[in-house]
Amino acid sequence: MQPITVAIVEINQNQPVSVENFLQHNDTKVELLADIPSNYDHVRERRQTLRNNEAAIDNAVARIKRLRPQILLINANQAIDEYCDLLFVLRYECPDTQAILIINEAVEENYLLETLACGARGFITDNLDSLNFSKVIDAINRGEAWVSRKLVGKIMHQIVSASRNDFIEAGFDSSC
């Protein structure tokens, strides 16, 4: 079985994510393409070459294009607009790469909804254990999303509200 390639990107982060915790009990399903040294045999080290004249997003996209991971982990513990910009660019520049945001518990749901609209496939917390990490990677690789049930309810509410507005604007009777 071919391993699933996963890369991690961090834009303007003060606290890098330790992916070692995700891989502790992982079988060789996941091959991490990383800029960090690792004790695990299935981690292939790559070095990021910084281009001083380019913005952080441009550097990240160039690196992602070079690595060509199936799944991209984005350290998104700071709610900044650059993540949505990165996700939007990735949809067009790297359509085969699926993005998962690594978040902490304090991230607002509206921000998460916005990043989903920009192209994120799901969210994990930075304290996820390695067994669940493998499940998330498998699910995303199969084309599934990874979001909380509470957030699915909000997404459904937005879809229903938008469709109701479309019916009203089109002049249909919305007696449901």
N, C-alpha and C positions, 0 to 999 in steps of 0.2 A: 504494500500500500504506500502510495506517494505521500510524504508529509505535507501538511498545510503550511505554507510560508506566511509568517507573520512579522511585520515590522512595527516599530514604535517611533512616533514623532513627538517632539516637544517643542513648542514655540513659546519663547519668553517665559520659561518656567523657573521659579526659584527652588522648587522641590521636585527633583526628578523621581519618576516612579521606579520602584525596584521590581523588575519583571522576574527576578529570580524566585520570588515567592509563588508566582503563577506556575512555574515549571518544576517545582520540587518533586512532585510525584507523577509528573507527566510521562507517559510513554513517548515514543518517538513520533507521535502524530503531528506534533508541531515543530517546525524548524523556525527558530527566531533569527531574523536578519537584524542584527543590532550593532550599535556603535559602542557597546560596552563589553568589557571582557566577561567571560562566563566560565563556570566550572563544568557546564554541561556539554556533552559531546555533540548534541544536535543543535548547537547554537553556532551559526556561521557569522563571524565578525566582519563587519564592513565599517569603513571609516567615511565619515561625511566630509566632503571637500567643500569648504565654505567659499562662496563667491561674494567678495566684499561689496560689490556694487549692486547686489540684488537684495530684495526684501526677504524677510524670514519665510514668507509663504512661498516665494519663488525658489528659495533654497530647498525647502521641504518637498515641493513638487518635483524638482529636478532629482532629488535623492530617491523619491518614491518611484519615479519613472525608471531610474537605474536599477533599483532593487526588484521591482515588479512583484511586490507581495500580493498574496490573495486577500489577506486581511491586514488592515492597518489599525493599530492602537494609537489613539491620540490622547495624550495627557492633557485633559481639559479641566483642571482644577481651578482655573481662574476664568471667570465668565468674561471673556473678551470677544470682540467681533471677529478677530482673526480666525477663529475656529470655523465660523460660518463661511467666511471667505475661502478658507482652505477646502472645506467640504464642497462648496460650489465649484471650485476649480477642479477638484478631483473627479467630479461627476463627468467632466468633459475630457480632461487630460488622461485620466487613469480609470476608465469605466469598469474594468475588471477587478479593481481593488475595492473591497468593502470596508467601510470605516466603523470602528467601535470607539466610543469615547470612554476614557477612564475618568471617573468623577469621584468626588467625595459626597457625603450625605447632604451637605449644605447647598447644593446646586438647586436653583429654582426650577420648578416644572415648566414655566413659560420658556425659559432658556432651552430646556431639553426639547420641547415641542418645536422651537425654532430650528434647532440643530437637526432634528429629524426632517423637517421641511427642506433643509439645505442638503441632505443626503446621508446623514448618519444612519447606520443600520441598527444601532442599539447602544446600550450603556452598561458598564460594569463599574463596581466600586473598587477602589484601590486596595481593599482588604479581602478580595475574593480569593478563595482557596484554589489550589491547583486542579482538583477534581472538577469543580464547577467551571473553571477556566476552559478545560477541555470540552465540556458540554457546550459552552458558549461558542467556542471556535467551530465545533462541528455544526451547530445550528446555523451560524452565519454563513459558513461554507456551503450549506445546503440551500441558502437563499432566504432563510428565515430572519425575522427581526428579534432583537432581545431587549425588551422593555418591560417595565413593571405592569402588573394588571391595572393598577390605579391609573397609570399613564395611558393604557389602552382605552380605558373608559373616557378619558378626556379627548383622545383622538377621535373616538367614535362620536362623541358629542359635537366636535367641530365638523365632522363629516356630515352628520345629520343636519346641523344648523346651516351649513353651506348649501346642502341640497334643498332644504326648505326655502332658503332665500332664492335659489335658482327657480324653483317652482313658482314662487310669488312673482318674481320678475317676469317670468314667461306667461303669467296670467292664468296658471292652472289653479284649480281649487285645491287648497291644502287642508282638507277637513280631517286628516289623520291625527 
